[in-house]
Amino acid sequence: MLQWQKAGWTGDAALTAQYADEWDNDTQLELNELFYETSWGDWEISLGKKRLGWGVGYGFRPLDLLQQEPRRTVQPPLLNGIPSLILEKFSDTSSLSLIYANDIQWQGLDIIDTRHAGALRWYQSLEQWDLLATTYLGEGGELAIGGGFSRVLGEAWKIHTEWVYRRDYAQWRNALLDSGEMIAASDPMYQQPQRGAMQSVVGLNWTTASGLNLLVEYGYDGTAYRTEDWQNLLNLTRQQHNLLKASKLPLGAIAANLTASRRAYTAPNLLRDNLLLRLAYDGTRHDPAIEWLLTPADGGSVLTLLLESEIGNHQSLRFGIRGYLGPTDSAYGSLTEDYVLFATWQTAWGL
C-alpha cells in the first residue's frame, strides 16, 4: 500500500495478489483514493475519489448508503473510493455534509455502468452521546432515510445502534423459480425491484483496561432472503446437481446454472436475522479474535478464528480459519466448502 498527502491532495494505492489455487490467482494495482480538499468560507470541500462510509455497526452498517463495505469477508477488501463532491460545515460538536456521488463500474478500460446519488448527513456530539442522521436519494428516485447513535456507559461499556428505511431496493432472484424449468439457456439470475424494507443493528461492547473486548450485535436486514427463499433456491440447485449424474443436457450448461445461483451469496446478509458474537484481545503486537455469526432462522452459523500481528515497521500479517456450520438445508451449511484458511501480508509506504 502506498499513501501520500501533499498540498491539499490525498491518495492511496495498493498492489494486491490473491491466490486460491493454481487456477485461481490474481494480481491487481488499484488507485483506492485520490481527492483534493480545500475550504470556501465556512465550508470544507472535497473533490475526487473517496471512501464514503459512516455507519457505527461492526458486522453490519445500514447507514453506509452511498458505499457498502463488505464487513465479514475473510480478507477485508482495500475499498475503492467513489468519485464524489462533498461539502461539509463543522462546529465544535456537530457537522453537516452534502454529498454527490457518481459510482462508476469499469470493465477494463470501458465504463459499463454509472449510478448517480446524493445524500445529506448530520452528526452531533452531546457529552457521551454521538447522534447521526442521513437521507439518501439515488438514481431513479431510490429513497432511504435513517439514523443512529452510540453512547458510552461508564468506563467499560458502549452501546451503538443504527437503522434505515429503504423505500426501493433490489434482490437477486432465479428466473427458473418463476418458470418452473430446470435449466436456463442464459444467466437465470436477475435483480428484482422491491419496495419497503427496514435495516437495523444494535450492539453492546464491553472493554477492559487489559485490552479484552466482547461484542454482542444483532442485525436485521429486511432486504435479505427469508428462510423459504433459501429453501426454494437450494431445492433447485440440488435438482440441478442430480442432472449432472443422469442427464443428456450439456454438463457445461448445468454447471453454469449452478454457478449463477451462487450470486445469492453476495448479499450483505444471507438471512434477515443475524447475531454476531466477537471476543478479541488488543495486545501490543498480536491481536487474536474469535467471531461467531449465527442465523437463528435456519440454524446456520459461521465461526472464525483470527490472529493479526505486527511483524515489522509498517508491516502486518493477518491469518486464520473460517468454518461454515449448520444443517445442509441452511444457507451457510449448504456451502460446498466446510472451511477456508486465509492469510494476508500487508506493508505500507508513505510519501
C-alpha positions as CSV (number, residue, x, y, z in Angstrom):
1,M,0.0,0.0,0.0
2,L,1.3,3.5,-1.0
3,Q,-0.1,6.5,0.8
4,W,0.7,10.2,0.2
5,Q,-0.6,13.6,1.2
6,K,0.6,16.9,-0.2
7,A,-0.7,20.4,-1.0
8,G,-4.4,19.5,-0.3
9,W,-4.1,16.2,-2.2
10,T,-4.6,12.8,-0.5
11,G,-4.2,9.5,-2.2
12,D,-3.5,5.8,-1.7
13,A,-2.9,2.9,-4.0
14,A,-2.5,-0.8,-3.4
15,L,-0.9,-3.7,-5.2
16,T,-2.8,-6.9,-4.2
17,A,-2.1,-10.5,-5.1
18,Q,-4.6,-13.2,-4.3
19,Y,-4.1,-17.0,-4.6
20,A,-6.7,-19.6,-4.1
21,D,-5.3,-22.5,-6.2
22,E,-3.2,-22.9,-9.4
23,W,-6.2,-22.0,-11.5
24,D,-7.5,-19.1,-9.4
25,N,-5.0,-16.3,-8.7
26,D,-5.0,-12.6,-9.5
27,T,-2.7,-9.6,-9.1
28,Q,-4.0,-6.0,-9.4
29,L,-2.8,-2.4,-9.0
30,E,-5.7,-0.2,-7.7
31,L,-5.9,3.5,-7.1
32,N,-8.1,3.4,-4.0
33,E,-8.4,7.1,-3.2
34,L,-7.4,10.4,-4.8
35,F,-9.1,13.6,-3.7
36,Y,-8.4,17.3,-3.2
37,E,-9.6,19.2,-0.1
38,T,-10.0,23.0,0.3
39,S,-12.2,25.5,2.1
40,W,-14.8,28.0,0.9
41,G,-15.9,30.3,3.7
42,D,-17.3,28.1,6.5
43,W,-17.5,25.1,4.2
44,E,-14.9,22.4,3.7
45,I,-14.9,21.0,0.1
46,S,-13.6,17.6,-1.0
47,L,-13.5,16.6,-4.7
48,G,-12.3,13.3,-6.1
49,K,-12.3,9.5,-5.5
50,K,-13.0,9.0,-1.8
51,R,-14.4,6.3,0.5
52,L,-17.9,7.1,1.7
53,G,-18.8,5.2,4.9
54,W,-20.3,6.5,8.2
55,G,-22.0,3.6,9.9
56,V,-21.4,2.7,13.6
57,G,-22.1,-1.0,13.4
58,Y,-19.3,-3.7,13.4
59,G,-20.7,-6.6,11.4
60,F,-23.4,-4.6,9.5
61,R,-23.7,-0.9,8.7
62,P,-27.1,0.0,7.3
63,L,-26.2,3.7,7.2
64,D,-23.4,3.2,4.7
65,L,-25.9,4.1,1.9
66,L,-23.5,5.5,-0.7
67,Q,-21.0,2.7,-0.4
68,Q,-21.4,-0.6,1.5
69,E,-18.1,-2.1,2.7
70,P,-18.1,-5.9,3.0
71,R,-17.8,-6.3,6.7
72,R,-17.3,-10.0,7.3
73,T,-15.2,-11.3,4.4
74,V,-12.2,-13.5,5.2
75,Q,-9.9,-10.9,3.6
76,P,-11.1,-7.3,4.2
77,P,-11.0,-5.6,0.9
78,L,-9.0,-2.4,0.2
79,L,-12.1,-0.4,-0.5
80,N,-12.1,1.7,-3.6
81,G,-13.4,5.2,-3.2
82,I,-16.3,6.7,-5.3
83,P,-16.0,9.8,-7.4
84,S,-17.7,12.5,-5.3
85,L,-18.2,16.1,-4.4
86,I,-18.6,16.7,-0.7
87,L,-19.4,20.0,1.1
88,E,-19.1,19.9,4.9
89,K,-19.7,22.5,7.6
90,F,-18.3,21.9,11.1
91,S,-18.8,23.3,14.5
92,D,-17.1,22.2,17.8
93,T,-19.7,19.4,18.3
94,S,-21.6,18.9,15.0
95,S,-21.2,18.6,11.3
96,L,-23.5,18.9,8.2
97,S,-22.4,17.1,5.0
98,L,-23.9,17.4,1.5
99,I,-22.6,14.6,-0.9
100,Y,-22.9,14.0,-4.6
101,A,-21.5,10.6,-5.7
102,N,-21.1,9.1,-9.2
103,D,-20.4,5.4,-8.8
104,I,-18.7,4.2,-12.0
105,Q,-18.3,0.5,-12.8
106,W,-15.4,-0.4,-15.0
107,Q,-14.6,-3.4,-17.1
108,G,-11.0,-3.0,-18.2
109,L,-10.9,0.5,-19.8
110,D,-14.7,0.5,-20.5
111,I,-17.4,2.1,-18.4
112,I,-20.2,-0.5,-18.1
113,D,-22.5,1.3,-15.6
114,T,-22.8,4.7,-13.8
115,R,-25.0,5.4,-10.8
116,H,-25.6,9.0,-9.5
117,A,-26.7,9.6,-5.9
118,G,-26.9,12.3,-3.3
119,A,-27.0,12.3,0.5
120,L,-27.4,14.7,3.4
121,R,-25.7,13.7,6.6
122,W,-26.0,15.3,10.1
123,Y,-23.8,14.5,13.1
124,Q,-24.0,15.8,16.7
125,S,-21.9,15.1,19.7
126,L,-23.5,15.6,23.1
127,E,-21.3,14.7,26.0
128,Q,-21.3,10.8,25.9
129,W,-23.8,10.6,23.0
130,D,-22.9,10.6,19.3
131,L,-26.0,11.2,17.1
132,L,-26.3,10.9,13.3
133,A,-29.0,11.0,10.6
134,T,-28.8,10.5,6.9
135,T,-31.1,11.0,3.9
136,Y,-30.3,9.3,0.6
137,L,-31.7,9.8,-2.9
138,G,-30.4,7.5,-5.7
139,E,-30.8,7.3,-9.4
140,G,-34.4,6.6,-10.4
141,G,-35.8,8.1,-7.3
142,E,-34.4,5.5,-4.8
143,L,-35.0,6.9,-1.3
144,A,-33.6,5.9,2.1
145,I,-33.9,7.6,5.5
146,G,-32.0,6.6,8.6
147,G,-30.4,7.5,11.9
148,G,-28.4,6.1,14.7
149,F,-26.4,6.8,17.9
150,S,-23.6,5.5,20.1
151,R,-23.3,6.1,23.8
152,V,-20.6,5.4,26.4
153,L,-21.9,3.7,29.5
154,G,-19.3,4.1,32.3
155,E,-15.7,3.1,31.7
156,A,-16.2,-0.3,30.1
157,W,-19.5,-0.3,28.2
158,K,-20.6,1.2,25.0
159,I,-23.9,0.8,23.0
160,H,-24.5,1.5,19.4
161,T,-27.4,1.3,17.1
162,E,-28.4,2.5,13.6
163,W,-31.4,2.0,11.4
164,V,-32.5,2.7,7.8
165,Y,-35.8,2.6,5.9
166,R,-35.3,1.8,2.2
167,R,-38.2,2.6,0.0
168,D,-36.6,1.0,-3.0
169,Y,-34.1,-1.9,-3.3
170,A,-33.3,-4.9,-5.5
171,Q,-33.0,-8.6,-4.6
172,W,-31.3,-11.4,-6.6
173,R,-33.8,-13.9,-7.9
174,N,-33.5,-17.0,-10.1
175,A,-35.9,-16.9,-13.1
176,L,-36.2,-20.7,-13.0
177,L,-38.1,-20.4,-9.8
178,D,-40.7,-18.3,-11.7
179,S,-40.9,-20.5,-14.8
180,G,-40.7,-23.9,-13.1
181,E,-38.0,-25.1,-15.6
182,M,-34.8,-26.8,-14.5
183,I,-32.1,-25.3,-16.8
184,A,-31.8,-21.8,-18.4
185,A,-30.0,-21.2,-21.7
186,S,-28.6,-17.9,-20.4
187,D,-27.9,-16.4,-17.0
188,P,-31.0,-17.1,-14.9
189,M,-30.2,-14.6,-12.1
190,Y,-31.7,-11.2,-12.2
191,Q,-32.3,-8.3,-9.8
192,Q,-36.0,-7.9,-8.9
193,P,-37.0,-4.5,-7.8
194,Q,-38.6,-4.5,-4.3
195,R,-40.4,-1.8,-2.2
196,G,-40.2,-1.0,1.5
197,A,-37.6,-2.6,3.9
198,M,-36.1,-1.9,7.2
199,Q,-32.4,-2.5,8.1
200,S,-31.2,-2.1,11.7
201,V,-28.4,-3.1,14.0
202,V,-27.9,-2.8,17.8
203,G,-24.7,-3.8,19.6
204,L,-23.1,-3.7,23.0
205,N,-19.3,-3.5,23.6
206,W,-17.5,-4.4,26.9
207,T,-13.8,-3.4,27.1
208,T,-11.4,-4.0,29.9
209,A,-8.2,-2.0,30.7
210,S,-6.1,-5.0,29.8
211,G,-7.4,-5.0,26.2
212,L,-10.1,-7.6,26.2
213,N,-13.2,-6.8,24.2
214,L,-16.6,-8.5,23.9
215,L,-19.1,-7.5,21.3
216,V,-22.7,-8.7,21.0
217,E,-24.5,-7.4,18.0
218,Y,-27.9,-8.2,16.5
219,G,-28.7,-7.1,12.9
220,Y,-31.9,-7.2,11.0
221,D,-31.9,-6.8,7.2
222,G,-35.3,-6.6,5.5
223,T,-33.7,-6.8,2.1
224,A,-32.2,-10.3,2.7
225,Y,-33.8,-13.6,1.8
226,R,-36.3,-15.3,4.1
227,T,-35.8,-19.0,5.0
228,E,-38.3,-20.1,2.4
229,D,-36.4,-18.2,-0.3
230,W,-33.2,-20.2,0.5
231,Q,-35.2,-23.5,0.6
232,N,-36.6,-22.9,-2.9
233,L,-33.2,-22.0,-4.3
234,L,-31.4,-24.9,-2.6
235,N,-34.0,-27.3,-3.8
236,L,-33.5,-26.1,-7.3
237,T,-29.7,-26.5,-7.1
238,R,-30.0,-30.0,-5.7
239,Q,-32.2,-31.0,-8.6
240,Q,-29.6,-29.4,-11.0
241,H,-26.8,-31.4,-9.2
242,N,-28.8,-34.6,-9.9
243,L,-28.9,-33.8,-13.6
244,L,-25.1,-33.9,-13.6
245,K,-25.4,-37.7,-12.9
246,A,-28.1,-38.7,-15.3
247,S,-28.9,-36.1,-17.9
248,K,-28.3,-35.7,-21.6
249,L,-28.1,-32.0,-21.2
250,P,-24.6,-30.4,-21.7
251,L,-22.7,-30.5,-18.5
252,G,-21.4,-27.0,-19.1
253,A,-24.9,-25.6,-19.2
254,I,-25.8,-27.3,-15.9
255,A,-22.6,-26.1,-14.3
256,A,-23.2,-22.5,-15.5
257,N,-26.7,-22.6,-13.9
258,L,-25.2,-23.8,-10.6
259,T,-22.6,-21.1,-10.6
260,A,-25.1,-18.4,-11.4
261,S,-27.2,-19.3,-8.3
262,R,-24.2,-18.6,-6.1
263,R,-24.8,-14.9,-6.7
264,A,-27.3,-15.1,-3.9
265,Y,-24.4,-15.4,-1.5
266,T,-23.1,-11.9,-2.5
267,A,-25.8,-10.2,-0.4
268,P,-24.6,-8.3,2.7
269,N,-26.7,-10.7,4.8
270,L,-27.9,-14.1,3.8
271,L,-30.9,-14.0,6.1
272,R,-32.9,-11.3,7.8
273,D,-32.0,-12.1,11.4
274,N,-28.3,-12.2,12.3
275,L,-26.5,-12.4,15.7
276,L,-22.7,-11.7,15.9
277,L,-20.6,-12.6,19.0
278,R,-17.0,-11.5,19.0
279,L,-14.3,-11.9,21.6
280,A,-11.0,-10.1,20.9
281,Y,-7.8,-9.1,22.7
282,D,-5.9,-5.9,21.8
283,G,-2.3,-6.8,22.5
284,T,0.9,-4.9,22.0
285,R,1.8,-6.7,18.7
286,H,-0.6,-9.7,18.5
287,D,-4.4,-9.3,18.3
288,P,-6.3,-12.6,18.5
289,A,-10.1,-12.8,18.0
290,I,-12.9,-15.3,17.7
291,E,-16.2,-14.4,15.9
292,W,-19.4,-16.4,15.7
293,L,-22.1,-15.3,13.3
294,L,-25.5,-17.1,13.8
295,T,-28.6,-17.1,11.6
296,P,-31.2,-18.5,14.0
297,A,-33.9,-18.9,11.4
298,D,-32.2,-21.8,9.7
299,G,-29.7,-22.9,12.3
300,G,-26.6,-21.9,10.3
301,S,-23.5,-20.2,11.5
302,V,-20.0,-19.0,10.6
303,L,-17.1,-19.5,13.1
304,T,-13.9,-17.6,12.6
305,L,-10.6,-17.8,14.4
306,L,-8.3,-14.9,13.6
307,L,-4.9,-13.5,14.5
308,E,-3.5,-10.1,13.4
309,S,0.2,-9.4,14.1
310,E,2.7,-6.6,13.6
311,I,5.8,-8.1,12.1
312,G,7.9,-5.0,11.5
313,N,7.8,-1.4,10.6
314,H,4.6,-0.7,8.6
315,Q,4.0,-4.5,8.1
316,S,1.3,-6.7,9.4
317,L,0.1,-10.3,9.0
318,R,-3.5,-11.5,9.2
319,F,-4.4,-15.1,9.1
320,G,-7.0,-17.6,10.4
321,I,-9.6,-20.2,9.7
322,R,-13.3,-19.9,9.0
323,G,-15.8,-22.7,9.2
324,Y,-19.3,-22.8,7.8
325,L,-21.7,-24.7,10.1
326,G,-25.3,-25.8,10.2
327,P,-27.8,-28.2,8.6
328,T,-27.3,-29.0,4.9
329,D,-30.6,-27.1,4.2
330,S,-29.3,-23.9,5.8
331,A,-27.7,-21.1,3.8
332,Y,-24.2,-21.5,5.3
333,G,-24.4,-25.2,5.9
334,S,-25.2,-25.8,2.2
335,L,-21.9,-24.3,1.0
336,T,-19.6,-26.8,-0.8
337,E,-16.6,-25.8,1.3
338,D,-16.7,-26.6,5.0
339,Y,-13.9,-24.3,5.9
340,V,-11.4,-21.9,4.4
341,L,-7.9,-20.9,5.5
342,F,-6.7,-17.4,4.8
343,A,-3.7,-15.2,5.2
344,T,-2.8,-11.6,4.3
345,W,0.5,-9.8,4.4
346,Q,0.4,-6.0,4.2
347,T,3.0,-3.3,4.1
348,A,2.7,0.4,3.6
349,W,4.9,3.3,2.3
350,G,4.2,7.0,2.8
351,L,5.2,9.9,0.6
